Amino acid sequence: MIHAEGLRKRYAAKEALKGIDLEVPAGTVCGLLGPNGAGKTTAVRILTTLLRPDAGRAEVDGLDVVRDATRLRFRIGLAGQHAAVDELLTGRRNLQLFGRLYHLSRAEARRRADELLERFGLADAARRPVKQYSGGMRRRLDLAASLIVSPSVLFMDEPTTGLDPRSRLQLWELLRDLVKEGTTLLLTTQYLDEADQLADQIVVLREGVVAAAGSPEDLKRTIGGDRVQVVFRDLGDVAAGVQLLRSAATPEIESADGRQVTVPATDGAQSLIRIAGALDAAGIPVEDLALRRPTLDEVFLHLTA
């Protein structure tokens, strides 16, 4: 549904994109990650026809983003970093305005606005000016506006920045529902847990190039497998505990910092069970014992450091 080859873009002396490739299958979620200045927003602006690439080509839903830009704009939705709604208009009037800009008839724009207000839980606030909306309500209204024409592909640039945890979870559920209905979603985000929750595929950008791409689980495996983390209750037990871990689990100690010792979990949860039994049998008290899996935060830091 999204295909890009060798996209390049330069701003004066800075080359924001240095020839990135991108492939997003229909009905999936692609998370575009990277530190500030990595080229995420530039890539989104090119794919949504707001910016012309200096080199390379891209297609969205079978249409070229440069040659077929006008036709493509009627097939995609875009929710940028900041809600693009008019604070002086009501929620309903905002959506009707977007409908008219998409050349819907007045009746169709009203029908679509009411349908989206109901779906996004904004029907009760439809007659209130947007300046009275909370941040989460504005974000939902902005998302509703991007769906006026039922786009086949939706682009979201940092969709939950500034939202409280409840609003974030509500927006996640809305996005999952859209994908279940067949929408292809590309989102940029600074929240690694968001990408982990939503994305089927993650592309990590670093200084304008693709540093890594794959499923969240694939990327986590690139920096190692599961680990068992032991926090001993007493510092005096650490030496005996390390010796026991080497015999009960693995001769390799991944890290030791004060009372905390980490070892590779060669067979996942079974390693945790074996270590717990050995510590209990030896009478060595622990404050915490847990199986730790690599996180996207660790992947991100590893790839962008």
C-alpha positions as CSV (number, residue, x, y, z in Angstrom):
1,M,0.0,0.0,0.0
2,I,3.0,2.3,0.6
3,H,6.1,1.8,-1.5
4,A,9.1,4.1,-1.6
5,E,12.5,3.8,-3.3
6,G,15.6,5.9,-2.7
7,L,13.8,9.0,-1.2
8,R,16.1,11.9,-0.8
9,K,15.4,15.4,0.5
10,R,17.8,18.3,1.4
11,Y,17.1,21.5,3.3
12,A,20.0,23.9,2.5
13,A,23.1,22.3,4.0
14,K,21.2,19.5,5.7
15,E,20.2,16.3,3.9
16,A,17.1,15.1,5.8
17,L,16.6,11.9,3.8
18,K,19.5,10.0,2.3
19,G,17.8,7.5,0.1
20,I,15.3,5.6,2.2
21,D,13.3,2.6,1.1
22,L,9.9,1.7,2.6
23,E,7.3,-1.0,2.0
24,V,4.1,-1.2,4.0
25,P,1.5,-4.0,3.1
26,A,-2.2,-3.2,3.1
27,G,-4.1,-3.4,6.3
28,T,-1.0,-3.2,8.6
29,V,0.5,-0.6,10.9
30,C,4.0,0.7,10.3
31,G,5.7,2.6,13.1
32,L,8.3,5.1,11.9
33,L,10.8,5.8,14.8
34,G,13.9,7.9,15.2
35,P,15.4,10.7,17.3
36,N,14.5,14.3,16.5
37,G,15.9,15.3,13.1
38,A,16.1,11.7,11.8
39,G,13.8,12.5,8.9
40,K,10.4,11.1,10.1
41,T,8.3,14.1,9.4
42,T,10.0,14.8,6.1
43,A,9.2,11.3,5.0
44,V,5.5,11.7,6.0
45,R,5.3,15.0,4.2
46,I,6.6,13.5,1.0
47,L,4.3,10.5,1.2
48,T,1.3,12.8,1.8
49,T,2.2,15.0,-1.2
50,L,3.0,18.1,0.9
51,L,6.7,18.0,-0.1
52,R,8.5,16.9,-3.3
53,P,11.5,14.6,-3.0
54,D,14.7,15.6,-4.5
55,A,15.3,12.1,-5.7
56,G,13.7,8.7,-5.6
57,R,10.0,7.8,-6.0
58,A,7.1,6.8,-3.9
59,E,3.6,5.4,-4.4
60,V,0.7,5.3,-2.0
61,D,-2.3,3.1,-2.9
62,G,-0.9,2.7,-6.4
63,L,-0.6,6.4,-7.1
64,D,2.6,8.3,-7.5
65,V,3.0,11.0,-4.8
66,V,4.3,13.6,-7.3
67,R,2.6,12.8,-10.6
68,D,-0.8,11.8,-9.1
69,A,-0.7,14.1,-6.1
70,T,-4.2,15.6,-6.6
71,R,-5.9,12.3,-7.0
72,L,-4.0,10.8,-4.1
73,R,-5.1,13.5,-1.6
74,F,-8.7,12.1,-1.9
75,R,-7.5,8.7,-0.9
76,I,-5.4,9.4,2.2
77,G,-5.9,11.0,5.6
78,L,-3.3,12.9,7.6
79,A,-3.3,13.9,11.3
80,G,-0.2,16.0,12.0
81,Q,1.6,16.8,15.2
82,H,-0.8,19.6,16.0
83,A,-4.6,19.3,15.7
84,A,-5.6,21.2,12.6
85,V,-9.1,22.3,13.7
86,D,-10.6,25.7,14.1
87,E,-11.0,26.6,17.8
88,L,-13.8,29.1,17.1
89,L,-16.0,26.6,15.3
90,T,-18.0,23.8,16.9
91,G,-16.9,20.2,16.5
92,R,-19.7,19.6,14.0
93,R,-18.9,22.7,11.9
94,N,-15.2,21.7,11.8
95,L,-16.1,18.3,10.3
96,Q,-18.6,19.8,7.9
97,L,-15.9,22.2,6.7
98,F,-13.5,19.4,6.0
99,G,-16.2,17.5,4.2
100,R,-16.9,20.5,1.9
101,L,-13.1,20.9,1.3
102,Y,-13.2,17.3,0.1
103,H,-16.0,18.4,-2.3
104,L,-18.7,16.5,-0.5
105,S,-22.2,17.9,-0.9
106,R,-23.7,19.8,2.0
107,A,-26.0,16.9,2.9
108,E,-23.2,14.3,2.7
109,A,-20.8,16.5,4.7
110,R,-23.4,16.8,7.5
111,R,-24.2,13.1,7.4
112,R,-20.5,12.2,7.6
113,A,-19.8,14.7,10.3
114,D,-22.6,13.3,12.5
115,E,-21.4,9.7,11.8
116,L,-17.8,10.5,12.9
117,L,-18.8,12.5,16.0
118,E,-20.8,9.5,17.2
119,R,-18.0,7.1,16.5
120,F,-15.4,9.1,18.3
121,G,-17.5,9.8,21.3
122,L,-17.9,13.5,20.6
123,A,-21.7,13.7,19.8
124,D,-22.5,15.3,23.2
125,A,-19.9,18.0,22.5
126,A,-20.8,18.5,18.8
127,R,-22.3,22.0,19.4
128,R,-19.6,23.3,21.6
129,P,-16.7,25.4,20.2
130,V,-13.5,23.5,20.0
131,K,-11.7,25.9,22.3
132,Q,-13.7,24.3,25.1
133,Y,-12.4,20.8,24.2
134,S,-9.8,18.9,26.2
135,G,-6.5,17.9,24.5
136,G,-7.8,14.3,24.0
137,M,-11.1,15.6,22.5
138,R,-9.2,17.8,20.1
139,R,-7.0,14.9,19.0
140,R,-10.1,12.7,18.4
141,L,-11.7,15.5,16.4
142,D,-8.5,15.9,14.4
143,L,-8.5,12.2,13.7
144,A,-12.2,12.3,12.7
145,A,-11.4,15.1,10.2
146,S,-8.7,13.0,8.6
147,L,-11.2,10.2,8.0
148,I,-13.9,12.3,6.3
149,V,-13.4,10.5,3.0
150,S,-12.8,7.0,4.5
151,P,-9.1,6.9,3.4
152,S,-7.4,3.7,2.4
153,V,-4.2,5.0,4.1
154,L,-3.9,7.1,7.2
155,F,-0.8,9.0,8.2
156,M,-0.4,10.1,11.8
157,D,2.6,12.2,13.0
158,E,3.1,11.7,16.7
159,P,-0.6,11.2,17.3
160,T,-0.6,11.0,21.1
161,T,1.9,13.7,22.1
162,G,0.6,15.6,25.1
163,L,-2.3,13.3,25.8
164,D,-2.9,11.8,29.3
165,P,-2.7,8.0,29.7
166,R,-6.5,7.5,29.4
167,S,-6.8,9.5,26.2
168,R,-3.8,7.7,24.7
169,L,-5.4,4.3,25.4
170,Q,-8.7,5.5,23.9
171,L,-6.9,6.7,20.8
172,W,-5.1,3.4,20.5
173,E,-8.4,1.5,20.5
174,L,-9.8,3.7,17.8
175,L,-6.7,3.1,15.6
176,R,-6.9,-0.6,16.2
177,D,-10.6,-0.6,15.0
178,L,-9.7,1.3,11.9
179,V,-6.9,-1.2,11.0
180,K,-9.3,-4.1,11.6
181,E,-11.6,-2.5,9.0
182,G,-8.8,-2.4,6.4
183,T,-7.1,0.9,6.8
184,T,-3.3,1.0,6.4
185,L,-1.7,3.1,9.1
186,L,1.7,4.8,9.1
187,L,2.6,6.6,12.3
188,T,5.6,8.4,13.7
189,T,5.9,8.4,17.5
190,Q,8.3,9.2,20.3
191,Y,6.6,6.7,22.5
192,L,8.2,3.3,22.2
193,D,5.4,1.5,24.1
194,E,3.0,3.0,21.5
195,A,4.9,1.4,18.6
196,D,5.2,-1.9,20.5
197,Q,1.4,-1.9,21.1
198,L,0.3,-0.9,17.6
199,A,2.9,-1.6,14.9
200,D,3.2,-4.8,12.9
201,Q,6.4,-3.4,11.4
202,I,8.9,-0.8,12.7
203,V,11.3,1.2,10.7
204,V,14.0,3.1,12.6
205,L,15.5,6.2,11.0
206,R,18.8,7.6,12.0
207,E,20.3,10.7,10.3
208,G,18.2,10.2,7.2
209,V,18.8,6.5,6.6
210,V,17.0,3.3,7.7
211,A,19.0,2.0,10.6
212,A,16.8,-1.1,11.0
213,A,13.4,-2.5,10.0
214,G,11.3,-5.5,11.2
215,S,8.6,-6.5,13.6
216,P,8.9,-5.4,17.2
217,E,9.9,-8.9,18.3
218,D,12.5,-9.2,15.5
219,L,14.1,-6.0,16.5
220,K,14.2,-7.0,20.2
221,R,16.0,-10.2,19.3
222,T,18.8,-8.2,17.6
223,I,20.1,-7.0,21.0
224,G,19.9,-10.4,22.8
225,G,17.4,-12.7,24.3
226,D,15.6,-13.0,27.7
227,R,17.5,-12.3,30.9
228,V,16.9,-13.2,34.5
229,Q,17.5,-10.4,36.9
230,V,18.2,-11.1,40.6
231,V,18.4,-8.5,43.3
232,F,19.9,-10.0,46.4
233,R,18.6,-8.8,49.8
234,D,22.0,-8.6,51.4
235,L,25.3,-7.4,49.7
236,G,27.1,-10.2,51.5
237,D,25.1,-12.9,49.6
238,V,26.1,-11.6,46.1
239,A,29.3,-13.7,45.8
240,A,27.6,-16.9,46.8
241,G,24.7,-16.0,44.7
242,V,26.8,-15.4,41.6
243,Q,28.5,-18.8,42.1
244,L,25.2,-20.5,42.4
245,L,23.8,-18.8,39.2
246,R,26.8,-20.0,37.3
247,S,26.1,-23.6,38.2
248,A,22.3,-23.4,38.1
249,A,21.8,-21.3,35.0
250,T,24.8,-20.3,32.9
251,P,28.5,-19.6,33.4
252,E,28.0,-16.2,31.8
253,I,27.2,-13.2,34.0
254,E,25.7,-10.4,31.8
255,S,26.1,-7.7,34.5
256,A,26.6,-7.2,38.2
257,D,25.9,-3.9,39.9
258,G,25.8,-3.9,43.6
259,R,23.1,-6.3,44.8
260,Q,21.7,-6.7,41.2
261,V,23.0,-9.5,39.0
262,T,21.7,-10.3,35.5
263,V,22.3,-13.6,33.6
264,P,21.1,-14.8,30.2
265,A,17.9,-16.8,30.3
266,T,18.9,-19.6,27.8
267,D,15.5,-21.2,27.9
268,G,13.2,-18.4,29.0
269,A,10.8,-19.0,31.9
270,Q,12.4,-22.4,32.6
271,S,15.7,-20.6,33.5
272,L,13.7,-18.4,36.0
273,I,12.1,-21.5,37.6
274,R,15.5,-23.2,37.9
275,I,17.2,-20.2,39.4
276,A,14.3,-19.6,41.9
277,G,14.5,-23.2,43.0
278,A,18.3,-23.1,43.4
279,L,18.3,-19.9,45.4
280,D,15.5,-21.2,47.7
281,A,17.3,-24.5,48.3
282,A,20.5,-22.6,49.1
283,G,18.7,-20.4,51.5
284,I,19.8,-17.2,49.8
285,P,17.2,-14.4,50.2
286,V,16.4,-12.2,47.3
287,E,14.5,-8.9,47.1
288,D,13.5,-9.3,43.5
289,L,13.6,-12.0,40.9
290,A,12.2,-11.5,37.4
291,L,12.4,-12.5,33.8
292,R,13.3,-9.5,31.7
293,R,12.7,-9.3,28.0
294,P,14.4,-6.7,25.7
295,T,12.3,-3.6,25.2
296,L,12.0,-1.3,22.2
297,D,13.6,1.4,24.4
298,E,16.7,-0.7,24.5
299,V,16.5,-1.3,20.7
300,F,16.0,2.4,20.1
301,L,19.0,3.4,22.2
302,H,21.2,0.6,20.7
303,L,20.3,1.7,17.1
304,T,20.5,5.4,17.5
305,A,23.3,5.9,20.0
